[in-house]
Amino acid sequence: MTALLELVDICKTFELERRLLPRLLGARQQLHAVNSVSLKVPRGGVLGVVGESGCGKSTLAQIIMRLERQSSGRILFDGHDISALDGAALHPFRRRFQMVFQDSTASLNPRKTVQRTLQESLALAGTPKPQRASAATDLLGMVGLDAELRGRYPHQLSGGQRQRVAIARALAMQPELLVADEPVSSLDVSLQAQILRLLISLRQRLGLTMIFISHDLALVHHLCSEVAVMQAGVIVEQGTPAQVLREPRHDYTKKLLAAVPRASAHVQQRVMTPISSADFQGESE
């Protein structure tokens, strides 16, 4: 299976000014947030990137999305090197990969209604203006939201509703790759299961390639076809869920598995059951 996305020796170093004797010696400390990361994500596959907070997962996601520039290394998307592309040269690729952020409140503009948010994305995707209103309604239905929410602002929505709107906004661009950065960590357990099952359904329906970033190995086990374990900016273990999670070789992976919260078992059970209308009850109110 061909790789839709390939990372080749990606590094990201941040320069940190010393707080003691600043500017006196002119010395700076370096933080290696991502260190020599190489990964391949096959078309239609789901890569899970797991690790504790601060290990570099979100920085890696921002580099993939070209929201952060890598210090070195190459990013290949569908065989094209997009590492150094900017502006007009990057524009044709932008719509092909989209991201769902952890904090839906911060990722949505508080001054824009759901309808306006979706229509702006549809405009960027090239949807003709006369079709944008109906397309926005279709997107809401696709993520399990009622059309009557179109006129609401983000603060008038529940956490689960906001995350569904964020997913709909990403889908408006008709992406091939969807990067989900801890998309359920701010939600309660029942809503986590709903959003995760929605992502599974959308991936199957639309043929999406996905990168799912999480600190929870139990969830990744059921969602992903490949798992990469990240510690201090380095991929310490990689393989199928069966290889990595059932027979871990690295001590760090073993510690992560030992720290799996009990709540994850409930989420796993709900994620694996078929989606029904009950999953959307209460979300449109």
SEKOLRO-323775 format. One record per residue (C-alpha): residue in one letter; y, z, x negated. Coordinates in Angstrom, 2 decimals. Example, Ala and Ser with C-alpha at 12.3 -4.5 7.8 and 13.67 -1.06 7.14 Angstrom:
2
<type = A, yy = -4.50, zz = 7.80, xx = -12.30> $
<type = S, yy = -1.06, zz = 7.14, xx = -13.67> $
end
This chain:
285
<type = M, yy = 0.00, zz = 0.00, xx = 0.00> $
<type = T, yy = 3.38, zz = -1.03, xx = -1.43> $
<type = A, yy = 6.04, zz = 1.60, xx = -2.11> $
<type = L, yy = 9.15, zz = 1.49, xx = 0.06> $
<type = L, yy = 10.85, zz = 4.04, xx = -2.19> $
<type = E, yy = 10.20, zz = 4.79, xx = -5.85> $
<type = L, yy = 11.96, zz = 7.35, xx = -8.01> $
<type = V, yy = 11.65, zz = 6.84, xx = -11.75> $
<type = D, yy = 12.43, zz = 9.78, xx = -14.05> $
<type = I, yy = 15.29, zz = 11.09, xx = -11.91> $
<type = C, yy = 17.43, zz = 13.81, xx = -13.49> $
<type = K, yy = 20.50, zz = 15.61, xx = -12.20> $
<type = T, yy = 22.48, zz = 17.97, xx = -14.39> $
<type = F, yy = 25.49, zz = 19.96, xx = -13.20> $
<type = E, yy = 28.10, zz = 21.20, xx = -15.65> $
<type = L, yy = 29.01, zz = 24.84, xx = -14.98> $
<type = E, yy = 32.11, zz = 26.37, xx = -16.51> $
<type = R, yy = 31.48, zz = 29.74, xx = -18.10> $
<type = R, yy = 33.14, zz = 32.66, xx = -16.40> $
<type = L, yy = 33.35, zz = 34.68, xx = -19.61> $
<type = L, yy = 35.92, zz = 33.45, xx = -22.10> $
<type = P, yy = 36.65, zz = 30.33, xx = -20.04> $
<type = R, yy = 38.29, zz = 27.47, xx = -21.94> $
<type = L, yy = 38.52, zz = 29.64, xx = -25.05> $
<type = L, yy = 35.51, zz = 28.00, xx = -26.61> $
<type = G, yy = 35.41, zz = 25.06, xx = -24.26> $
<type = A, yy = 31.70, zz = 25.67, xx = -23.76> $
<type = R, yy = 29.93, zz = 24.81, xx = -20.53> $
<type = Q, yy = 26.56, zz = 25.73, xx = -19.18> $
<type = Q, yy = 24.24, zz = 23.12, xx = -17.74> $
<type = L, yy = 22.11, zz = 23.43, xx = -14.62> $
<type = H, yy = 19.17, zz = 21.03, xx = -14.48> $
<type = A, yy = 18.81, zz = 20.78, xx = -10.71> $
<type = V, yy = 16.37, zz = 17.87, xx = -10.89> $
<type = N, yy = 14.41, zz = 17.20, xx = -14.06> $
<type = S, yy = 12.41, zz = 14.00, xx = -14.71> $
<type = V, yy = 11.17, zz = 13.53, xx = -11.14> $
<type = S, yy = 9.07, zz = 10.41, xx = -10.47> $
<type = L, yy = 7.70, zz = 9.77, xx = -6.98> $
<type = K, yy = 6.44, zz = 6.89, xx = -4.86> $
<type = V, yy = 6.63, zz = 6.83, xx = -1.07> $
<type = P, yy = 4.40, zz = 4.09, xx = 0.43> $
<type = R, yy = 5.67, zz = 2.15, xx = 3.41> $
<type = G, yy = 4.66, zz = 4.02, xx = 6.56> $
<type = G, yy = 3.72, zz = 7.16, xx = 4.63> $
<type = V, yy = 5.07, zz = 10.70, xx = 4.91> $
<type = L, yy = 5.90, zz = 12.54, xx = 1.70> $
<type = G, yy = 6.36, zz = 16.29, xx = 1.91> $
<type = V, yy = 8.51, zz = 17.93, xx = -0.78> $
<type = V, yy = 8.02, zz = 21.69, xx = -0.80> $
<type = G, yy = 9.36, zz = 24.58, xx = -2.80> $
<type = E, yy = 11.44, zz = 27.72, xx = -2.53> $
<type = S, yy = 15.19, zz = 27.70, xx = -1.88> $
<type = G, yy = 17.15, zz = 26.54, xx = -4.91> $
<type = C, yy = 14.31, zz = 24.54, xx = -6.47> $
<type = G, yy = 16.21, zz = 21.23, xx = -6.18> $
<type = K, yy = 14.72, zz = 19.78, xx = -2.97> $
<type = S, yy = 18.03, zz = 19.16, xx = -1.20> $
<type = T, yy = 19.66, zz = 17.79, xx = -4.35> $
<type = L, yy = 16.79, zz = 15.33, xx = -4.65> $
<type = A, yy = 17.28, zz = 14.31, xx = -1.00> $
<type = Q, yy = 20.99, zz = 13.71, xx = -1.58> $
<type = I, yy = 20.20, zz = 11.58, xx = -4.61> $
<type = I, yy = 17.76, zz = 9.49, xx = -2.57> $
<type = M, yy = 20.44, zz = 9.03, xx = 0.09> $
<type = R, yy = 23.00, zz = 8.12, xx = -2.59> $
<type = L, yy = 25.18, zz = 11.02, xx = -1.50> $
<type = E, yy = 24.82, zz = 12.43, xx = -5.01> $
<type = R, yy = 24.70, zz = 10.35, xx = -8.18> $
<type = Q, yy = 21.78, zz = 11.03, xx = -10.50> $
<type = S, yy = 22.53, zz = 11.80, xx = -14.15> $
<type = S, yy = 19.76, zz = 9.44, xx = -15.23> $
<type = G, yy = 16.75, zz = 7.60, xx = -13.86> $
<type = R, yy = 16.27, zz = 4.80, xx = -11.34> $
<type = I, yy = 15.97, zz = 4.55, xx = -7.55> $
<type = L, yy = 14.00, zz = 1.56, xx = -6.28> $
<type = F, yy = 14.19, zz = 0.78, xx = -2.56> $
<type = D, yy = 11.87, zz = -1.97, xx = -1.35> $
<type = G, yy = 11.70, zz = -3.22, xx = -4.93> $
<type = H, yy = 15.49, zz = -3.31, xx = -5.42> $
<type = D, yy = 17.16, zz = -1.06, xx = -8.00> $
<type = I, yy = 19.96, zz = 0.66, xx = -6.07> $
<type = S, yy = 20.66, zz = 3.29, xx = -8.73> $
<type = A, yy = 24.07, zz = 1.95, xx = -9.74> $
<type = L, yy = 25.11, zz = 0.17, xx = -6.55> $
<type = D, yy = 28.33, zz = 1.19, xx = -4.82> $
<type = G, yy = 30.57, zz = 0.00, xx = -2.02> $
<type = A, yy = 29.83, zz = -3.44, xx = -0.64> $
<type = A, yy = 26.79, zz = -3.88, xx = -2.89> $
<type = L, yy = 25.15, zz = -0.74, xx = -1.47> $
<type = H, yy = 26.15, zz = -1.39, xx = 2.15> $
<type = P, yy = 23.17, zz = -3.63, xx = 3.07> $
<type = F, yy = 20.79, zz = -0.84, xx = 2.04> $
<type = R, yy = 22.69, zz = 2.05, xx = 3.66> $
<type = R, yy = 21.45, zz = 1.42, xx = 7.17> $
<type = R, yy = 17.85, zz = 1.15, xx = 5.97> $
<type = F, yy = 17.62, zz = 4.84, xx = 5.00> $
<type = Q, yy = 19.02, zz = 7.70, xx = 7.07> $
<type = M, yy = 18.96, zz = 11.48, xx = 6.89> $
<type = V, yy = 18.54, zz = 14.39, xx = 9.30> $
<type = F, yy = 20.24, zz = 17.48, xx = 7.89> $
<type = Q, yy = 19.22, zz = 21.10, xx = 8.16> $
<type = D, yy = 22.42, zz = 22.26, xx = 9.88> $
<type = S, yy = 22.98, zz = 20.08, xx = 12.94> $
<type = T, yy = 26.23, zz = 21.92, xx = 13.75> $
<type = A, yy = 27.78, zz = 20.96, xx = 10.42> $
<type = S, yy = 26.40, zz = 17.42, xx = 10.46> $
<type = L, yy = 27.97, zz = 16.51, xx = 13.84> $
<type = N, yy = 31.70, zz = 16.00, xx = 14.31> $
<type = P, yy = 32.90, zz = 18.77, xx = 16.66> $
<type = R, yy = 35.67, zz = 16.53, xx = 18.03> $
<type = K, yy = 33.37, zz = 13.75, xx = 19.15> $
<type = T, yy = 31.21, zz = 13.62, xx = 22.23> $
<type = V, yy = 27.54, zz = 12.70, xx = 22.02> $
<type = Q, yy = 28.36, zz = 9.28, xx = 23.43> $
<type = R, yy = 31.05, zz = 8.55, xx = 20.86> $
<type = T, yy = 28.88, zz = 9.78, xx = 18.00> $
<type = L, yy = 26.04, zz = 7.46, xx = 18.98> $
<type = Q, yy = 28.25, zz = 4.50, xx = 19.77> $
<type = E, yy = 29.95, zz = 4.71, xx = 16.38> $
<type = S, yy = 26.57, zz = 4.59, xx = 14.66> $
<type = L, yy = 25.50, zz = 1.69, xx = 16.86> $
<type = A, yy = 28.69, zz = -0.15, xx = 15.91> $
<type = L, yy = 27.90, zz = 0.31, xx = 12.22> $
<type = A, yy = 24.39, zz = -1.00, xx = 12.91> $
<type = G, yy = 25.88, zz = -4.17, xx = 14.38> $
<type = T, yy = 25.08, zz = -3.52, xx = 18.05> $
<type = P, yy = 27.41, zz = -5.65, xx = 20.23> $
<type = K, yy = 30.07, zz = -3.56, xx = 22.00> $
<type = P, yy = 28.93, zz = -4.38, xx = 25.58> $
<type = Q, yy = 25.46, zz = -3.06, xx = 24.74> $
<type = R, yy = 26.43, zz = 0.19, xx = 23.02> $
<type = A, yy = 26.68, zz = 2.40, xx = 26.11> $
<type = S, yy = 23.21, zz = 1.50, xx = 27.35> $
<type = A, yy = 21.81, zz = 1.67, xx = 23.81> $
<type = A, yy = 23.20, zz = 5.21, xx = 23.43> $
<type = T, yy = 21.47, zz = 6.20, xx = 26.67> $
<type = D, yy = 18.22, zz = 4.68, xx = 25.41> $
<type = L, yy = 18.51, zz = 6.67, xx = 22.18> $
<type = L, yy = 18.96, zz = 9.91, xx = 24.11> $
<type = G, yy = 15.86, zz = 9.15, xx = 26.14> $
<type = M, yy = 13.95, zz = 8.37, xx = 22.96> $
<type = V, yy = 14.63, zz = 11.88, xx = 21.62> $
<type = G, yy = 13.98, zz = 13.61, xx = 24.96> $
<type = L, yy = 17.53, zz = 14.25, xx = 26.15> $
<type = D, yy = 19.06, zz = 13.55, xx = 29.55> $
<type = A, yy = 21.78, zz = 10.91, xx = 29.82> $
<type = E, yy = 24.11, zz = 13.47, xx = 31.42> $
<type = L, yy = 24.64, zz = 15.02, xx = 27.97> $
<type = R, yy = 26.60, zz = 11.96, xx = 26.83> $
<type = G, yy = 29.97, zz = 13.53, xx = 27.58> $
<type = R, yy = 29.30, zz = 16.87, xx = 25.89> $
<type = Y, yy = 30.56, zz = 18.07, xx = 22.53> $
<type = P, yy = 28.29, zz = 19.65, xx = 19.89> $
<type = H, yy = 29.36, zz = 23.21, xx = 20.76> $
<type = Q, yy = 28.22, zz = 22.62, xx = 24.34> $
<type = L, yy = 24.66, zz = 21.89, xx = 23.22> $
<type = S, yy = 21.80, zz = 24.15, xx = 22.20> $
<type = G, yy = 20.49, zz = 24.09, xx = 18.64> $
<type = G, yy = 17.51, zz = 21.96, xx = 19.64> $
<type = Q, yy = 19.74, zz = 19.53, xx = 21.54> $
<type = R, yy = 22.09, zz = 19.13, xx = 18.58> $
<type = Q, yy = 19.19, zz = 18.35, xx = 16.26> $
<type = R, yy = 17.88, zz = 15.76, xx = 18.72> $
<type = V, yy = 21.34, zz = 14.14, xx = 18.81> $
<type = A, yy = 21.34, zz = 14.09, xx = 15.00> $
<type = I, yy = 17.95, zz = 12.36, xx = 15.05> $
<type = A, yy = 19.20, zz = 9.86, xx = 17.65> $
<type = R, yy = 22.23, zz = 9.10, xx = 15.48> $
<type = A, yy = 19.97, zz = 8.37, xx = 12.52> $
<type = L, yy = 17.73, zz = 6.13, xx = 14.67> $
<type = A, yy = 20.77, zz = 4.16, xx = 15.87> $
<type = M, yy = 20.82, zz = 2.49, xx = 12.45> $
<type = Q, yy = 17.21, zz = 1.34, xx = 12.90> $
<type = P, yy = 16.19, zz = 2.78, xx = 9.51> $
<type = E, yy = 12.97, zz = 2.15, xx = 7.64> $
<type = L, yy = 13.14, zz = 5.49, xx = 5.79> $
<type = L, yy = 14.04, zz = 8.81, xx = 7.40> $
<type = V, yy = 14.74, zz = 11.79, xx = 5.14> $
<type = A, yy = 14.43, zz = 15.11, xx = 7.01> $
<type = D, yy = 15.86, zz = 18.01, xx = 4.99> $
<type = E, yy = 14.54, zz = 21.28, xx = 6.46> $
<type = P, yy = 15.21, zz = 19.89, xx = 9.98> $
<type = V, yy = 13.75, zz = 22.89, xx = 11.85> $
<type = S, yy = 14.47, zz = 25.87, xx = 9.61> $
<type = S, yy = 17.47, zz = 27.00, xx = 11.68> $
<type = L, yy = 15.57, zz = 26.83, xx = 15.00> $
<type = D, yy = 13.28, zz = 29.36, xx = 16.65> $
<type = V, yy = 9.53, zz = 28.83, xx = 16.54> $
<type = S, yy = 9.14, zz = 27.11, xx = 19.94> $
<type = L, yy = 11.95, zz = 24.64, xx = 19.19> $
<type = Q, yy = 10.54, zz = 23.99, xx = 15.72> $
<type = A, yy = 7.30, zz = 22.76, xx = 17.26> $
<type = Q, yy = 9.17, zz = 20.49, xx = 19.69> $
<type = I, yy = 11.31, zz = 18.85, xx = 17.00> $
<type = L, yy = 8.37, zz = 18.41, xx = 14.64> $
<type = R, yy = 6.24, zz = 16.80, xx = 17.32> $
<type = L, yy = 9.17, zz = 14.56, xx = 18.23> $
<type = L, yy = 9.41, zz = 13.40, xx = 14.60> $
<type = I, yy = 5.67, zz = 12.70, xx = 14.54> $
<type = S, yy = 5.92, zz = 10.69, xx = 17.75> $
<type = L, yy = 8.93, zz = 8.69, xx = 16.51> $
<type = R, yy = 7.27, zz = 7.92, xx = 13.19> $
<type = Q, yy = 4.21, zz = 6.53, xx = 14.96> $
<type = R, yy = 6.23, zz = 4.64, xx = 17.56> $
<type = L, yy = 8.77, zz = 3.10, xx = 15.17> $
<type = G, yy = 6.63, zz = 2.79, xx = 12.05> $
<type = L, yy = 8.99, zz = 4.97, xx = 10.03> $
<type = T, yy = 8.48, zz = 6.03, xx = 6.44> $
<type = M, yy = 9.47, zz = 9.68, xx = 6.06> $
<type = I, yy = 10.32, zz = 12.29, xx = 3.47> $
<type = F, yy = 9.93, zz = 15.78, xx = 4.93> $
<type = I, yy = 11.56, zz = 18.55, xx = 2.89> $
<type = S, yy = 10.48, zz = 22.11, xx = 3.57> $
<type = H, yy = 9.67, zz = 25.48, xx = 2.06> $
<type = D, yy = 6.72, zz = 25.81, xx = 4.44> $
<type = L, yy = 3.45, zz = 24.45, xx = 3.07> $
<type = A, yy = 1.61, zz = 25.05, xx = 6.33> $
<type = L, yy = 3.82, zz = 22.61, xx = 8.22> $
<type = V, yy = 3.66, zz = 20.01, xx = 5.47> $
<type = H, yy = -0.14, zz = 20.19, xx = 5.58> $
<type = H, yy = -0.17, zz = 18.81, xx = 9.13> $
<type = L, yy = 2.74, zz = 16.37, xx = 8.89> $
<type = C, yy = 2.41, zz = 14.62, xx = 5.56> $
<type = S, yy = 0.10, zz = 12.15, xx = 3.87> $
<type = E, yy = 1.29, zz = 13.18, xx = 0.39> $
<type = V, yy = 2.68, zz = 16.46, xx = -0.93> $
<type = A, yy = 4.88, zz = 17.14, xx = -3.96> $
<type = V, yy = 5.47, zz = 20.76, xx = -5.00> $
<type = M, yy = 8.81, zz = 21.38, xx = -6.70> $
<type = Q, yy = 9.77, zz = 24.31, xx = -8.90> $
<type = A, yy = 13.06, zz = 24.63, xx = -10.80> $
<type = G, yy = 13.77, zz = 20.92, xx = -10.48> $
<type = V, yy = 10.33, zz = 19.80, xx = -11.65> $
<type = I, yy = 7.38, zz = 18.42, xx = -9.68> $
<type = V, yy = 4.58, zz = 20.77, xx = -10.75> $
<type = E, yy = 1.83, zz = 19.44, xx = -8.49> $
<type = Q, yy = 1.30, zz = 16.35, xx = -6.37> $
<type = G, yy = -1.46, zz = 14.85, xx = -4.25> $
<type = T, yy = -2.85, zz = 14.68, xx = -0.73> $
<type = P, yy = -2.53, zz = 17.79, xx = 1.47> $
<type = A, yy = -6.25, zz = 18.44, xx = 1.01> $
<type = Q, yy = -5.92, zz = 18.27, xx = -2.78> $
<type = V, yy = -2.75, zz = 20.32, xx = -3.12> $
<type = L, yy = -3.04, zz = 22.84, xx = -0.31> $
<type = R, yy = -6.76, zz = 23.49, xx = -0.13> $
<type = E, yy = -7.49, zz = 23.42, xx = -3.85> $
<type = P, yy = -4.17, zz = 24.19, xx = -5.58> $
<type = R, yy = -4.22, zz = 24.06, xx = -9.36> $
<type = H, yy = -0.76, zz = 25.33, xx = -10.25> $
<type = D, yy = 0.03, zz = 29.04, xx = -10.02> $
<type = Y, yy = 3.32, zz = 28.32, xx = -8.25> $
<type = T, yy = 1.53, zz = 26.40, xx = -5.48> $
<type = K, yy = -0.88, zz = 29.30, xx = -5.06> $
<type = K, yy = 2.04, zz = 31.71, xx = -4.69> $
<type = L, yy = 3.67, zz = 29.49, xx = -2.06> $
<type = L, yy = 0.44, zz = 29.36, xx = -0.08> $
<type = A, yy = 0.12, zz = 33.14, xx = -0.24> $
<type = A, yy = 3.64, zz = 33.45, xx = 1.19> $
<type = V, yy = 3.05, zz = 31.25, xx = 4.28> $
<type = P, yy = 4.54, zz = 33.15, xx = 7.25> $
<type = R, yy = 2.31, zz = 34.00, xx = 10.18> $
<type = A, yy = 4.66, zz = 32.17, xx = 12.55> $
<type = S, yy = 3.61, zz = 28.89, xx = 10.96> $
<type = A, yy = 0.16, zz = 29.13, xx = 12.53> $
<type = H, yy = 1.75, zz = 29.03, xx = 15.98> $
<type = V, yy = 3.92, zz = 26.05, xx = 15.00> $
<type = Q, yy = 0.89, zz = 24.21, xx = 13.56> $
<type = Q, yy = -1.07, zz = 24.65, xx = 16.78> $
<type = R, yy = 1.77, zz = 23.31, xx = 18.92> $
<type = V, yy = 2.55, zz = 20.45, xx = 16.53> $
<type = M, yy = -1.00, zz = 19.13, xx = 16.74> $
<type = T, yy = -1.21, zz = 19.07, xx = 20.57> $
<type = P, yy = -0.13, zz = 15.99, xx = 22.55> $
<type = I, yy = 3.53, zz = 15.67, xx = 23.56> $
<type = S, yy = 4.24, zz = 16.24, xx = 27.25> $
<type = S, yy = 7.28, zz = 16.58, xx = 29.47> $
<type = A, yy = 7.03, zz = 20.36, xx = 29.03> $
<type = D, yy = 8.33, zz = 19.92, xx = 25.48> $
<type = F, yy = 11.68, zz = 18.82, xx = 26.84> $
<type = Q, yy = 12.13, zz = 21.44, xx = 29.55> $
<type = G, yy = 15.32, zz = 23.43, xx = 29.07> $
<type = E, yy = 16.62, zz = 21.10, xx = 26.39> $
<type = S, yy = 18.71, zz = 19.03, xx = 28.77> $
<type = E, yy = 20.41, zz = 21.99, xx = 30.40> $
end
